[in-house]
């Protein structure tokens, strides 16, 4: 996909599929591939494809479609650097493609399975289209019908869907998917109160996210089932290293020490959060321990002012980019702005709608800080997370950091878990030297569904396969 937008991904992953993807327990599993054979030296990956898989246009998927899709992803994929270890892709049979690697990359299959901006398979004839301009034809259980801006997206069951009978049922992004519903409508309702009202009235069946106050109010409502997901996302504040004053590391450190993380998290998450300075979730395989904790949740105005003086800051405007669609983003921006003003930073908020925010943040100028919930990235583990912060793809903070880039290469080439753990500790340390992204904390997510919705299981995107309504 040419976007890593959560809203786009959550719809598209019901339309498209990938060669490999993550299982429920976040392990790579074959989806459109039968499997993969990896050479002993790690330089060759031979993917055998499932036969008889149909696209929504009736055409059978072959190796030509796979190669064309992946070559397109190299050009327009939002995380195209996931394919950077691949020297070339060769068609070695009607249903076989071979990846020749630049070097052995033990973490490649894990990274390649990433759902952040998935390398989906599309028909060969769509491969030369511009980003976002293809025919929206995939292999998934539902096919695209229409998109009405500011209203809805409609999908329809693909009657010729080729279910993967190797599995007993759905498994993460893969498994055996069954489309029970004839039609699915994703409604665009920006105002959270209106979303909840639509759920209560039965006008919608599932809410991907429900505000905590509404969830508490509906706890005793027998017509509504609530689902708590904790942790769900990193709350972050990303800075633009390409423009002043955020091109100065001392200024960025001042921002880090000025922010009251507990205040930001309590307000933005409405109480469903945990404080966490780590760039992984506590207790995970790559938990880096206390590295960086000395910079976390300080709310130290005096220290921030001293750093600003050292940086030579003269009251230049500090533009905080945020959006009006994701409540946590706007609430975080307000609290962060007040924290920074208290330290003497001339913080102003530019709040726009989500599509406009995405467009602005892709510009090299025009913003200094950007509030972002990293939902899918920490779920992916360290490789998928750090890929968003390194080149050759455009890092979130705009200007690449050569040291972080080198550590990412060290991470993906580590031959053992222990080696990668040590590298990730160095990455954690670098994040608290660079101060390009402020890790504010971990937030949870409440979801809700009408009680007559059956088969719903919370996951990283709303899976409409295997759902039915009684």
PyMOL commands that set and color helices and strands:
alter all, ss='L'
color gray80, all
select helices_A, chain A and resi 6-12+63-76+80-83+108-112+124-126+192-200+212-217+249-258+261-268+293-295+301-311+327-342+354-361+376-379+382-387+402-413+417-434
alter helices_A, ss='H'
color red, helices_A
select strands_A, chain A and resi 20-22+28-30+33-38+44-49+86-93+96-101+142-148+152-157+170-171+174-175+183-187+206-207+224-239+273-274+317-323+346-352+369-374+437-450+453-454+468-469
alter strands_A, ss='S'
color yellow, strands_A
deselect
rebuild
show_as cartoon
